[in-house]
Amino acid sequence: MTRDFIEVRGAEEHNLEDVDVRIPREELTVVTGLSGSGKSSLAFETVYAEGQRRYIESLSAYARNFLGQMDKPQVETVEGLSPAISIDQKNAANNPRSTVGTVTELHDYLRLLYARVGTPHCPECGREVGEQSAQNMVRRILDLPEGTRAKIAAPVVRDQKGAFEDTFEDLVSEGYTRVEVDGESYDLTVDRPELDENYDHTVDVVVDRVTVSEGARSRITDSVETALAEAAGVLKVILPDPPEGVALGGSRARSTGDLAGGDAVGTASAEAGSDEGADGDRLVVELSEDLACTHCGIDISEIETRSFSFNSPHGACPECEGIGETKEVSEDLVVVDPSKPLKDVFEPWSYNRTYYSRQLDNVAEHFGVDLDTPFEDVEASVRRQFLYGTEDPVHFQWTTKNGTREKTERFEGVIENLERRYVETDSDRARDHIAEYMATTTCPACEGTRLKAESRAVEVAGTTITEVNRMSIGDALAHFEDLEAQLDARDTTIAEEILKEIRARLGFMCEVGLEYLTLDREASTLSGGESQRIRLATQIGSGLVGVLYVLDEPSIGLHQRDNDRLLNTLEELRDLGNTLLVVEHDTETMRRADNIIDMGPGPGKRGGEVVENGPIEAVVDNEDSITGDYLAGERAIPVPTDRREADGALAIRGARQHNLADLDVEIPLGQFTAITGVSGSGKSTLMHEVLYKGLAREMNDNTSVDPGDHDALEGIGQIETVRLIDQSPIGRTPRSNPATYTNVFDHVRDLFAETSLAKQRGYEKGRFSFNVKGGRCEACGGQGTVKIDMNFLSDVHVPCEECGGARYNDETLDVTFKGKTIADVLDMSVAEASAFFESHGQLRRRLELLEDVGLGYMRLGQPSTTLSGGEAQRIKLAEELGKKDSGDTLYLLDEPTTGLHPHDERKLIDVLHRLVEEGNTVVVIEHELDLVKNADHILDLGPEGGEAGGEVVATGTPEAVARNGDSHTGRYLRDLLPAVDLEGPRADREVGSAVEEDRGEADPPRADDD
């Protein structure tokens, strides 16, 4: 009989205190509570972890070998558990080859569509490409200069794994003796290639070796027809020594495989190795019976699904190898200050070095220019020739100890010289030096589309695959809605199922509020919330039933309008027959949930209990529930009575990056400003790409950043420095933790080194570091865990058997401070450590700053890789608060409320107000309305996301924006601002304003009021 509940008994993971809880199946259950109260410990470390452990247990004996080392969650029993899938906040991928299209599998369906019904066109002239005959190929070969040596080969194996011993036997039995394997020639009667069957290989059987002449027409014709028959309509023409300027017009072949070497990934014109002893100058051209442009004489290789994959050598642009970007010497980095004299203006070239001074002296004399002339005063055409090479030869003359030397040749230019040396040099030092003046730019060959020219020229209904990839998801859905009407009956039949899948996936992406993303956007640039919603849309598309989905704050990064659509999606997933367990602080999510598990009553050691488990009404009625107080309006984050006046303004002029529509905006100084707008409206582009990078370039002369496209930044002189506090990790290894990042650990190690036992044994501060030999456990290298390679599964980290996860050896753990070892201190929460080190002022002050930003629950030794983006950001904020500041600093924050309960959010808001009161300017990107209503100024972008966004919808105080009928943000703000008498979308649900009126002039509740 199917159980109606998932029953958890005796859960004691982390701070959970023998928790028993029942989770209704096939319902949407929200796990909420104060930050650090045990929500993730219950949902992820207990329920999901046990589900994952049971899944591994069901796989095979090989996987079960490791279960003895894998920690079972600290729980007595979990009954009624379904197969569990975790959809968390981790980024989708850090691989630059991953895009929105690839991680959603949309690109796979697009490749299939274009391979099956696409119409190839000539990449040169744009004409539709048709088939060609064997006679046409013979005519092409005979058009080569007489006497040209050529090999006619049949590609019988193309990029396939295997040793191919049987293939070689068959070829010998058919009378063939010569083959080329991965570009290397073999005589099968003498030597059989030994191939690694785990690698891709290409095998070309040499049908004939001919010398081009009119008398050889019959022989060439026979050989071409034989090769076409052997390789199903495809052949290769190999010219070991191609005459200069000769091009057969075919598709340049490329070889892969373990024998091909490093050069094999380039074009075939650089393909090395032949029995003629060619040195890499040979030409290999692939001809096909199927596709060729008779006008341009260009052959197109067979159209396959891999022809549209930028992760395959068959589809990737040969210049950038499918990355879409190339690294080139940047003119802006070579000439940083054009006002410098000509002899000193080129940063990589020092005039004090003889070679460079000789070059510049002679080129300047050639143009009749004084080397002391400022570079910006030199004619533009002359400046360009100094950088990229002269049009005419230059007479060089110089004196050596043996007399005067001279020569006349073209000057290659400073930039051309650097690029040539970067490729040719064998010195890593020289290459590293030149790399300092190089910048990543869009690949000029494919214009960032990643695909080769032949693939970019294939069209379906007049649209190429690269044009589809550059569409937003919303535009792509509209494009594919009626595509069948533009296809003929045959293509419609073929494409019907493919288009159905494409539309379904695009529709799911729109449902979760991602219609503004473009398909070619790099996955590594997505926020954690966007990555999670992409995986959520993928799961909806899978149509699974009876699954337990565990989600981590899916509302992060979503505007209230888009959040409503997300909740509709979650309900749809539930209605399919799945169970949803959602860790969430968003009140609207709680209101629409079937069941709420409220953890608490406090954070850390004061939490770990189930305060309430039931519908929202039960949570509201529970007097011990802080969450219930906020839902009922008995507690609320108050609205400021006054808004600050600006001390000036920082102006952004002509911002045009991505979807920004030539914006002119002003950021008031000395105020708390919130940048708001629906998802994809341009908030991050404005703050990160334009404002921060522009200021970093202007104020810090940071030439390594490339600001987004804009005209100017005005008013920079009014601020002293800019600090971006984003959600990037504070460390990328488990060795990094909050204690090391904030320097708390340095002070702790000093205290332990001062203990009597430490002095007696001669232990210094370094003894108590887990990053160096001496005091750490060498079995795990001070990490506390050991990584186990699971081969076909993700790596598993298990506690070190030697130290039991303590990180240190026994001798180091002998030393105690007030009865606690160094490992005990790392295991303390911030709040516990603050009380423990109460008498140590400097240490206590740093810990109190972490408490001020709502991180009192966090363990000092928690690995930075396990921190959420919001936690990492608040640690950085606490670090900034600890610095001595003279004011006039511009702080930029991106969604600082991520992962915060309203009760903790109040602490964060107090901190931001404190920064502004000290004379600084704070600018935040935020969707959380309780923080937005506390801002002095709002800059609302929109009106929609993607191409329909990028404009300023409203600016001013929260009250002014709330009265703007065009602002989505303003409409939702109305319910939270007592001074605005307009009704918002959720007017029937907000009672906080009424409670504030009842309080009269009483002080608002303290942020730490429990």
Salt bridges, closest charged atoms under 4 A:
GLU7 OE2 - ARG3 NH1 3.88
GLU7 OE1 - ARG9 NH2 2.98
GLU7 OE2 - ARG22 NH2 3.87
GLU50 OE2 - ARG53 NH2 3.01
GLU50 OE2 - ARG54 NE 2.88
GLU79 OE1 - ARG3 NH2 3.23
GLU79 OE2 - ARG9 NH1 3.32
ASP88 OD1 - ARG535 NH2 3.19
GLU105 OE1 - ARG505 NH2 3.69
ASP108 OD1 - ARG111 NH2 3.19
ASP159 OD2 - HIS314 NE2 2.15
GLU169 OE2 - ARG192 NH1 3.05
GLU180 OE2 - LYS151 NZ 2.54
GLU180 OE1 - ARG282 NH2 3.14
ASP182 OD2 - HIS201 ND1 2.85
ASP200 OD1 - LYS161 NZ 3.50
ASP204 OD2 - LYS236 NZ 3.08
ASP208 OD1 - ARG219 NH2 2.71
GLU214 OE2 - ARG217 NE 2.91
ASP241 OD2 - ARG149 NH2 2.41
ASP258 OD1 - HIS201 ND1 3.16
GLU271 OE1 - ARG282 NH2 3.79
ASP275 OD1 - LYS151 NZ 3.35
ASP275 OD2 - ARG209 NH1 3.46
GLU276 OE2 - ARG149 NH1 3.59
GLU286 OE2 - ARG158 NH2 2.92
ASP299 OD2 - ARG140 NH1 2.69
GLU302 OE1 - ARG158 NH1 3.89
GLU304 OE2 - ARG306 NE 3.33
GLU347 OE2 - LYS340 NZ 3.24
ASP372 OD1 - LYS343 NZ 3.40
GLU406 OE1 - HIS395 NE2 2.80
GLU409 OE2 - LYS407 NZ 3.17
GLU412 OE2 - ARG420 NH2 2.90
GLU424 OE1 - ARG420 NH1 3.10
ASP428 OD1 - ARG431 NH1 3.78
GLU459 OE1 - HIS121 NE2 3.88
GLU484 OE2 - ARG503 NH2 2.81
ASP491 OD1 - ARG490 NH1 3.04
GLU501 OE1 - ARG505 NH1 2.61
GLU515 OE1 - ARG565 NH2 2.89
GLU522 OE2 - ARG450 NH2 3.93
GLU530 OE1 - ARG521 NH2 3.77
ASP562 OD1 - ARG561 NH2 3.17
ASP562 OD1 - ARG565 NH1 3.18
ASP564 OD1 - ARG986 NH2 2.95
GLU571 OE1 - ARG592 NH2 3.09
ASP575 OD1 - ARG574 NE 3.07
GLU588 OE1 - ARG986 NE 3.59
GLU588 OE2 - ARG989 NH1 2.33
ASP594 OD2 - ARG574 NH1 2.99
ASP629 OD2 - ARG635 NE 3.12
ASP662 OD1 - ARG656 NH1 3.38
GLU666 OE2 - ARG653 NH2 3.51
GLU689 OE1 - LYS693 NZ 3.23
ASP709 OD1 - ARG656 NH2 3.22
ASP711 OD1 - ARG656 NH1 2.96
GLU714 OE1 - ARG653 NE 3.25
ASP726 OD1 - LYS876 NZ 2.74
ASP746 OD1 - ARG749 NH2 2.84
ASP750 OD1 - LYS765 NZ 3.59
GLU754 OE1 - LYS759 NZ 3.24
GLU778 OE2 - ARG776 NE 3.11
ASP795 OD2 - LYS787 NZ 3.69
ASP814 OD2 - ARG761 NH2 3.24
ASP827 OD1 - ARG859 NH1 3.41
GLU848 OE2 - ARG844 NE 3.34
ASP852 OD2 - ARG914 NH2 3.18
GLU879 OE1 - ARG846 NH1 3.79
GLU880 OE1 - ARG723 NH1 2.81
GLU880 OE2 - LYS883 NZ 3.22
ASP885 OD2 - ARG723 NH1 3.82
ASP894 OD2 - HIS688 NE2 3.11
ASP904 OD1 - LYS907 NZ 3.99
GLU917 OE2 - ARG644 NE 3.00
ASP930 OD1 - LYS933 NZ 3.09
ASP936 OD2 - ARG644 NH1 2.70
GLU944 OE1 - ARG561 NH1 2.48
GLU944 OE2 - HIS968 NE2 3.15
GLU959 OE2 - ARG643 NH2 2.87
ASP1008 OD2 - ARG1006 NH2 2.59
ASP1010 OD2 - ARG606 NH1 3.09
ASP1010 OD1 - HIS903 NE2 3.15
